[in-house]
Amino acid sequence: KWRCVLKISEHTPSSLAIMENANVLARYASICQQNGIVPIVEPEILPDGDHDLKRCQYVTEKVLAAVYKALSDHHVYLEGTLLKPNMVTPGHSCPTKYSPEEIAMATVTALRRTVPPAVPGVTFLSGGQSEEEASINLNAINTCPLVRPWALTFSYGRALQASALSAWRGQRDNADAATEEFVKRAEVNGLAALGKYEGSGDDSGAAGQSLYVANHAY
């Protein structure tokens, strides 16, 4: 997996930043395939900012279009790749709240406009969403009333681990409880990837806590 990060502001991401990051991802993908490795291409647009859903969709489309142009330029075999993008969501400081259905429609529309059907799978990152938000939004994406020629699934870090880490707390005696929480989130997201998750309705526990960290750096 290779991750390139872009941030939305009044003047970013610039056309140069989009193009240069797309070329880095494409070069990585080409090198992977030359060595028998499936590249996971990850252009991430951060949730930092107060931009609305429409602005995120616009930027996501521009970024993905550039990525697939670069992949073509580098002769990458699309059937042997995976895409790991952000969902189209408003900035974390955006005052407007959007429904999972609105997020799903914006996300799938952006993908349909930019990602070739030759790509077998799209594995979403969670991008600081709570565990429950990430699951509900993934489910909405898989029930969106638009044609979706790719497998749409998850490649979450924090949104799979938060409840498990909260249950574990670094104590060996809590290992079974942590395992139980991890398996629970994996099962929930498995259902969401099939469009069969109905939501727990409980946002009070660790699963409902936002995992967003401003200016987060890995």
C-alpha positions in Angstrom: 0.0 0.0 0.0 1.2 3.5 -0.8 -0.6 6.5 0.7 -0.5 10.0 -0.7 -2.3 12.7 1.3 -4.0 15.8 0.0 -5.8 18.5 2.1 -8.7 20.7 1.1 -8.5 24.4 1.7 -9.4 27.6 -0.2 -6.4 27.1 -2.5 -5.5 23.4 -2.1 -5.0 20.9 -3.4 -3.2 22.6 -6.3 -3.2 21.0 -9.8 0.6 20.4 -9.4 0.1 18.6 -6.0 -2.7 16.4 -7.5 -0.5 15.6 -10.6 2.7 14.9 -8.7 1.0 12.6 -6.1 -0.9 10.8 -8.9 2.5 10.1 -10.6 4.0 8.8 -7.3 1.1 6.4 -6.9 1.4 5.2 -10.5 5.1 4.6 -10.3 4.6 2.6 -7.1 1.9 0.5 -8.7 4.1 -0.1 -11.7 7.0 -1.3 -9.5 4.7 -3.5 -7.5 3.4 -5.3 -10.6 6.9 -5.7 -12.0 7.6 -7.7 -8.8 4.4 -9.7 -8.7 2.8 -7.6 -6.0 -0.8 -6.3 -6.1 -0.6 -2.5 -5.5 -3.1 -0.9 -3.1 -3.3 2.7 -4.4 -4.3 5.1 -1.6 -5.0 8.8 -2.5 -6.4 10.2 0.7 -8.1 13.5 1.0 -8.1 14.5 4.6 -11.3 15.4 6.6 -9.7 18.5 8.0 -11.5 21.7 7.1 -15.0 23.2 6.9 -15.7 22.3 3.3 -19.1 20.9 2.4 -19.9 17.6 0.7 -20.0 19.1 -2.8 -16.5 20.5 -2.4 -15.1 17.1 -1.2 -16.8 15.4 -4.1 -15.4 17.8 -6.6 -11.8 17.4 -5.2 -12.2 13.6 -5.0 -13.2 13.4 -8.6 -10.2 15.6 -9.7 -7.8 13.5 -7.7 -9.1 10.1 -8.9 -9.2 11.3 -12.5 -5.5 12.2 -12.2 -4.6 8.9 -10.5 -6.2 6.8 -13.3 -4.6 9.0 -16.0 -1.2 8.4 -14.3 -1.8 4.7 -14.0 -2.5 4.6 -17.7 0.6 6.6 -18.5 2.7 4.1 -16.5 1.1 1.1 -18.2 -0.4 -0.3 -15.0 -2.7 -3.3 -15.4 -5.8 -2.1 -13.7 -7.3 -5.6 -13.2 -4.3 -6.2 -10.9 -4.8 -3.2 -8.6 -7.0 -2.1 -5.7 -8.0 1.5 -4.9 -8.1 2.7 -1.3 -9.8 6.1 -1.3 -11.5 8.3 1.2 -15.3 8.3 1.3 -16.8 11.6 0.1 -17.6 13.4 3.4 -17.8 17.0 4.5 -14.9 18.5 6.4 -14.9 17.8 10.1 -15.7 21.5 10.9 -18.5 21.8 8.3 -21.6 23.1 10.0 -23.9 21.0 7.8 -24.7 17.4 8.7 -25.3 15.0 5.9 -27.1 11.7 6.0 -25.4 8.3 5.2 -27.5 8.2 2.0 -26.1 11.6 0.9 -22.6 10.6 1.6 -23.1 7.3 -0.3 -24.6 9.0 -3.3 -21.7 11.5 -3.5 -19.1 8.8 -3.0 -20.5 6.4 -5.6 -21.1 9.2 -8.1 -17.5 10.3 -7.7 -16.3 6.7 -8.3 -18.5 6.2 -11.3 -17.1 9.3 -12.9 -13.5 8.4 -12.5 -12.7 4.8 -11.7 -12.8 2.3 -14.6 -14.9 -0.8 -14.2 -11.7 -2.8 -14.8 -10.7 -2.1 -11.2 -11.9 -5.1 -9.2 -12.2 -3.5 -5.8 -12.4 -0.3 -3.8 -11.3 -0.7 -0.2 -12.3 2.5 1.7 -10.3 4.0 4.5 -12.2 5.2 7.5 -10.6 8.7 7.7 -11.3 9.5 11.3 -15.0 8.5 11.3 -16.2 6.6 14.4 -16.5 2.9 14.0 -20.2 3.0 13.7 -20.2 5.9 11.2 -17.7 4.0 9.0 -19.9 0.9 9.1 -23.2 2.8 8.4 -21.7 4.8 5.6 -20.1 1.7 4.0 -23.5 0.0 4.2 -25.2 3.0 2.6 -22.6 2.9 -0.2 -23.5 -0.7 -0.9 -27.2 0.0 -1.0 -26.9 3.2 -3.1 -29.3 3.0 -6.1 -26.6 3.4 -8.7 -24.7 0.7 -10.7 -21.5 -0.2 -8.9 -19.2 -2.3 -11.0 -16.6 -2.8 -8.3 -16.5 -4.6 -5.0 -16.9 -1.9 -2.4 -15.4 -2.9 0.9 -13.3 -1.7 3.9 -9.6 -1.4 4.8 -10.0 0.3 8.1 -7.4 0.9 10.8 -8.8 2.9 13.7 -12.4 2.1 12.8 -11.7 -1.6 13.4 -9.4 -1.2 16.4 -10.9 1.4 18.7 -13.4 -0.7 20.6 -10.9 -3.5 20.9 -8.2 -1.2 22.2 -10.7 0.3 24.6 -11.6 -3.1 25.9 -8.0 -4.3 26.1 -6.4 -1.2 27.9 -3.0 -3.0 27.7 -4.1 -5.7 30.2 -3.5 -9.3 29.4 -6.7 -10.3 31.4 -8.7 -8.2 28.9 -7.5 -10.1 25.8 -10.6 -12.1 25.4 -12.9 -9.1 25.6 -10.7 -7.2 23.2 -10.8 -10.1 20.7 -14.6 -10.2 21.1 -14.9 -6.5 20.2 -12.6 -6.9 17.2 -14.5 -9.8 15.8 -17.7 -7.9 16.3 -16.5 -4.9 14.3 -15.1 -7.2 11.6 -18.5 -9.0 11.3 -20.4 -5.6 11.2 -18.2 -4.3 8.4 -18.5 -7.6 6.6 -22.3 -7.1 6.6 -21.9 -3.5 5.6 -19.8 -4.5 2.6 -22.8 -6.6 1.5 -25.3 -3.8 2.2 -26.8 -5.9 5.0 -25.9 -4.0 8.1 -28.8 -2.3 9.9 -26.9 -0.3 12.5 -26.7 -0.9 16.2 -28.5 2.4 17.1 -26.2 2.8 20.0 -23.5 5.5 19.7 -22.8 5.7 23.4 -19.8 3.3 23.5 -16.4 3.3 22.0 -17.9 2.4 18.6 -19.7 5.8 18.5 -16.7 7.9 19.4 -15.2 10.1 16.7 -11.7 9.0 15.8 -10.8 12.2 14.1 -7.5 13.9 15.0 -6.9 17.3 13.6 -3.7 17.5 11.4 -3.1 13.8 12.1 0.3 12.6 10.9 1.4 9.0 10.7 
